[in-house]
Amino acid sequence: MAVRADLNISLDGFATTTDQTPQDPFGQDWSRLVAPYVATRTFRERVMHEAEGGTTGVDDRYAAEYFEGIGAEIMGAGMFGLHSFPDDPSWQGWWGDETPFRYPVFILTHTARAPIDMPDGTQFEFLDASPEEALERAVDAAAGGDVRIGGGPTVVKSFLAAGLVDRLHVGITPILLGRGTSLWEGLRGLEDGYRVSAETAESGVTHLTFSR
């Protein structure tokens, strides 16, 4: 069992964007940041449920690894969408009835909500817990599979700061954002104790991996 995290960041280290509007809750900068990942065959199959199309190079290999061997996931309230839809008790996330997960997902939030059982077998459970407490729950639920810290970056950083992540993969998209949430701020010396490798994809994305 390993604890894993995967994030897309800009060349200047930002893992979030700041150009969102009510009409465009993700923003154009987010589309630019994740464009190489969204273009992969794996993303199109697993998230968009498209049977054909998509890139099949280095980016797709990392996209496929993103889903391999995961038994449970932990994510923040923002990634689930609670910040965008705080007053909607029927909100079930961005993904519709067929999610990319198909395993237990724990949402870190201070707002109590009943668990949600999705038709594809995904269960969303809402926790007010520390990283250590949430990870203990997720490890039990994963039944020997890996646990992914899905995001957003503030959640990932809290697990990194606590020394709980065994493998961090970062896809560095060659764009400059200039503002947002920095993945690296406050994590000086993170590389200590990890083996670090890098690989550049055909898209220009640099895949940086920290492994224990």
ZICOR-V902307 format. One record per helix or strand of 2 or more residues. SS is the DSSP state (alpha for helix, beta for strand). FROM is the first residue (numbers start at 1). LEN is the number of residues. If there is no record, write none. Layout:
[[SS | FROM | LEN] [SS | FROM | LEN]]
This chain:
[[beta | 3 | 8] [alpha | 28 | 11] [alpha | 41 | 6] [alpha | 58 | 10] [beta | 70 | 7] [alpha | 77 | 4] [beta | 104 | 5] [beta | 116 | 2] [beta | 123 | 5] [alpha | 131 | 12] [beta | 146 | 6] [alpha | 153 | 9] [beta | 167 | 7] [beta | 195 | 6] [beta | 206 | 6]]
